[in-house]
Amino acid sequence: MDIGMAAAFAGGVLALLSPCGALLLPAFFASTVGARGKLVVHGVVFYIGLLTTLLPVGIGVGALAGTVATHRTAIIAVALIVIVLLGVVQLVGRGFDLSRAVPGMSRLQQESMQRAGLVKTFILGAVSGVAGFCTGPILGAVLTMAASRGMGGAAVLLGIYALGMVVPLMVIAALWNRIGDRVRGALRGREIRVGRVRLHTTNLVTGVLLIIVGIAFWFTNGFI
């Protein structure tokens, strides 16, 4: 089993369930209303939308890292530091929105609110791939892992990350009317206070996971 791919898939799941990622659920539900059993079609279109933005970013990172591939030990060391720092950032509820670095993303976000049907689903996927203040550290960690895998490996890893968002999204959408309020609340997580600091349970789980992944990334020489 490839630990890196498992971590990327888990990252996608946590990105979906993060506080800002959870906002995606109502938008996806709205686009599938009246779909009459075409949830799988919408899920596939959403996945294609995700890949539209994630693959170019991942391949670019892999290509850039490939230029210094002979310095793998240094790359792994830097990756350790970056992933652990991103874990700490996530742990305390901070983040950043990578969509600001993607040209035309703000226009796509506006388009996603105006469109309907499969077009809306595709745009929603394209936007969700990189947008989100609290999902930035998660995607950043996956991209950091991807940097050690070259262009092809990076593309596969980002594809797995996207799959981690799509699979639970479709399951939740299919079962939403059957699950109780307690399960829905658990999926959203909850806010907790540590002194004056407000934290979210999903951020805590994600932060700890990223720190563990960062340390494991070092001791396994980049999950090889």
PADREN-24090 format. One record per residue (C-alpha): x, y, z; residue number from 1. Coordinates in pm, 1 decimal. Example, Ala and Ser with C-alpha at 12.3 -4.5 7.8 and 13.67 -1.06 7.14 Angstrom:
        c1        c2        c3    k
    1230.0    -450.0     780.0    1
    1367.0    -106.0     714.0    2
This chain:
        c1        c2        c3    k
       0.0       0.0       0.0    1
     132.9     344.6     -95.9    2
     122.8     554.9     221.6    3
     147.1     876.2      19.6    4
    -164.9     791.3    -181.9    5
    -353.2     692.4     134.4    6
    -251.9    1023.9     293.8    7
    -358.3    1215.8     -18.7    8
    -699.4    1043.5     -19.7    9
    -743.5    1116.9     351.5   10
    -644.5    1478.3     281.0   11
    -920.4    1504.0      22.0   12
   -1175.7    1367.0     269.3   13
   -1064.9    1611.7     539.2   14
   -1067.0    1899.5     290.3   15
   -1429.8    1819.8     210.3   16
   -1524.6    1797.2     578.8   17
   -1329.3    2108.1     682.5   18
   -1531.6    2412.5     799.3   19
   -1501.1    2594.6     465.8   20
   -1513.0    2273.7     261.2   21
   -1848.2    2191.1     421.6   22
   -1994.6    2491.9     242.0   23
   -1955.0    2288.1     -75.2   24
   -2228.1    2044.0      30.4   25
   -2529.4    2277.6     -10.1   26
   -2396.8    2401.0    -346.1   27
   -2349.4    2045.2    -473.5   28
   -2690.9    1942.3    -344.7   29
   -2848.6    2239.6    -524.2   30
   -2686.7    2141.1    -853.7   31
   -2815.2    1783.3    -827.1   32
   -3174.0    1869.4    -735.2   33
   -3401.8    1716.2    -996.4   34
   -3115.8    1507.5   -1135.5   35
   -3337.6    1195.8   -1111.7   36
   -3077.8     937.2   -1032.6   37
   -2794.6    1110.6   -1215.2   38
   -2589.1    1165.3    -900.1   39
   -2306.2     951.9   -1041.2   40
   -2297.5    1167.7   -1355.2   41
   -2271.9    1481.5   -1143.4   42
   -2001.2    1316.0    -933.6   43
   -1794.4    1232.3   -1243.4   44
   -1837.0    1584.9   -1382.4   45
   -1738.4    1729.5   -1044.0   46
   -1426.8    1508.8   -1042.5   47
   -1333.5    1626.8   -1392.9   48
   -1373.1    1984.2   -1270.8   49
   -1140.4    1914.2    -979.9   50
    -878.2    1764.2   -1211.2   51
    -900.1    2066.2   -1441.1   52
    -739.8    2285.6   -1175.6   53
    -550.5    2032.7    -963.2   54
    -358.3    1845.2   -1234.1   55
    -185.9    2151.3   -1389.6   56
     -80.6    2267.4   -1042.9   57
      45.1    1922.1    -945.5   58
     228.9    1862.1   -1273.7   59
     387.4    2206.0   -1247.0   60
     512.3    2132.7    -896.4   61
     643.3    1792.5   -1007.2   62
     821.5    1943.6   -1306.9   63
     978.5    2216.3   -1095.6   64
    1099.8    1970.2    -836.1   65
    1230.5    1746.3   -1114.7   66
    1491.3    2007.2   -1201.3   67
    1658.4    1942.0    -865.4   68
    1577.7    1569.7    -844.0   69
    1942.8    1484.6    -771.4   70
    1904.2    1657.8    -434.5   71
    1632.5    1423.4    -310.0   72
    1755.1    1421.7      50.8   73
    1729.0    1800.4      63.3   74
    1383.8    1789.3     -96.2   75
    1264.1    1537.7     164.1   76
    1407.3    1750.3     447.3   77
    1236.2    2064.6     319.3   78
     913.3    1868.4     270.2   79
     927.8    1751.7     632.8   80
     953.7    2109.8     757.1   81
     683.5    2241.7     523.0   82
     430.0    1965.4     596.4   83
     479.3    1989.1     973.0   84
     445.8    2369.7     962.0   85
     129.3    2336.1     753.7   86
       2.1    2090.8    1012.9   87
      61.4    2343.7    1289.1   88
    -112.6    2613.5    1082.8   89
    -411.8    2383.3    1036.7   90
    -407.2    2283.0    1403.0   91
    -458.5    2640.5    1524.0   92
    -728.8    2711.1    1268.2   93
    -527.4    2931.6    1035.8   94
    -491.3    2891.5     661.1   95
    -461.1    3049.6     318.9   96
    -651.8    3040.7      -8.8   97
    -446.2    2901.0    -297.0   98
    -714.4    3008.3    -546.4   99
    -576.2    3361.5    -531.5  100
    -269.9    3238.0    -719.6  101
    -478.7    3087.7   -1001.6  102
    -573.2    3334.3   -1279.9  103
    -946.6    3372.1   -1343.0  104
   -1052.9    3183.1   -1029.4  105
   -1261.2    3469.7    -889.5  106
   -1457.3    3480.6   -1217.9  107
   -1516.8    3104.7   -1197.9  108
   -1646.1    3141.1    -842.1  109
   -1901.2    3393.6    -963.9  110
   -1996.4    3167.4   -1255.1  111
   -2062.8    2876.9   -1016.5  112
   -2336.9    3080.1    -847.3  113
   -2505.6    3175.8   -1174.7  114
   -2501.9    2844.6   -1363.1  115
   -2715.2    2533.8   -1317.8  116
   -2704.7    2161.6   -1392.5  117
   -2387.6    1986.2   -1508.9  118
   -2219.7    2315.3   -1602.5  119
   -2260.0    2435.2   -1243.6  120
   -2125.3    2103.8   -1113.6  121
   -1816.1    2124.2   -1337.7  122
   -1738.9    2483.3   -1236.3  123
   -1802.2    2396.0    -871.6  124
   -1542.7    2119.4    -900.3  125
   -1290.8    2345.5   -1072.6  126
   -1329.2    2606.3    -799.1  127
   -1329.2    2356.6    -510.7  128
    -998.3    2208.4    -625.8  129
    -792.5    2500.6    -500.9  130
   -1031.0    2737.7    -319.4  131
   -1081.6    2751.0      54.1  132
    -896.9    2932.7     333.7  133
    -893.7    2635.7     568.3  134
    -816.2    2377.2     298.0  135
    -504.4    2559.2     175.2  136
    -269.1    2387.8     424.8  137
    -408.6    2044.1     329.8  138
    -358.0    2098.9     -42.7  139
     -20.2    2255.6      29.4  140
      89.5    1941.4     213.1  141
     -27.5    1716.7     -72.0  142
     157.7    1933.6    -323.6  143
     468.6    1913.1    -105.6  144
     449.9    1533.0    -112.8  145
     387.3    1546.7    -488.1  146
     707.9    1742.8    -539.4  147
     914.2    1431.7    -465.0  148
     732.5    1213.3    -722.8  149
     803.0    1384.8   -1052.5  150
     538.5    1497.5   -1302.6  151
     360.7    1162.6   -1345.6  152
     362.9    1076.6    -977.0  153
     242.4    1424.3    -885.0  154
     -49.8    1396.5   -1127.6  155
    -151.6    1060.5    -977.4  156
    -128.3    1194.7    -621.9  157
    -347.0    1496.3    -702.7  158
    -594.4    1265.4    -875.6  159
    -615.6    1057.0    -556.5  160
    -660.2    1374.3    -349.6  161
    -950.8    1477.2    -575.2  162
   -1099.9    1128.9    -540.4  163
   -1086.9    1174.1    -164.2  164
   -1318.5    1472.6    -204.8  165
   -1556.1    1315.2    -456.5  166
   -1625.4     975.9    -295.7  167
   -1751.0    1102.9      43.6  168
   -1932.5    1391.0    -127.0  169
   -2137.5    1147.8    -334.1  170
   -2199.7     915.6     -38.7  171
   -2317.4    1205.1     179.2  172
   -2536.8    1341.9    -100.4  173
   -2695.2    1000.9    -155.6  174
   -2762.3     937.0     214.4  175
   -2832.4    1291.5     336.4  176
   -3206.9    1242.0     380.2  177
   -3155.1     909.5     559.4  178
   -2900.7    1011.4     820.8  179
   -3002.4    1179.3    1142.8  180
   -2910.4    1520.8    1279.1  181
   -2650.1    1364.5    1508.9  182
   -2456.6    1217.7    1214.9  183
   -2487.2    1543.4    1021.0  184
   -2350.3    1732.2    1319.4  185
   -2061.1    1488.0    1351.7  186
   -1973.4    1536.5     985.5  187
   -1962.5    1914.3    1033.0  188
   -1748.6    1884.8    1345.2  189
   -1775.5    2138.6    1623.2  190
   -1598.1    2437.5    1766.7  191
   -1412.4    2407.3    2096.0  192
   -1239.6    2664.6    2315.3  193
    -890.0    2639.7    2459.7  194
    -865.7    2946.8    2677.8  195
    -934.2    3240.0    2449.1  196
    -853.2    3041.6    2137.0  197
   -1135.0    2896.5    1925.7  198
   -1051.2    2572.5    1747.6  199
   -1246.5    2333.3    1528.0  200
   -1237.3    1956.3    1573.9  201
   -1179.4    1893.2    1202.4  202
    -882.1    2132.2    1205.6  203
    -736.3    1951.5    1506.4  204
    -765.0    1609.3    1342.3  205
    -623.0    1740.5    1013.6  206
    -336.9    1923.7    1183.4  207
    -229.1    1617.8    1382.3  208
    -253.6    1399.5    1068.8  209
     -35.8    1639.6     867.2  210
     229.0    1647.5    1138.3  211
     234.1    1265.5    1151.1  212
     251.5    1248.9     769.4  213
     540.4    1497.4     765.1  214
     742.3    1294.7    1015.2  215
     661.2     967.7     837.0  216
     758.9    1129.5     505.5  217
    1109.4    1186.3     642.1  218
    1160.5     843.4     799.5  219
    1038.6     659.6     488.3  220
    1245.5     871.4     248.4  221
     936.9    1020.6      84.7  222
     716.0     711.0     126.3  223
     942.3     491.0     -84.6  224
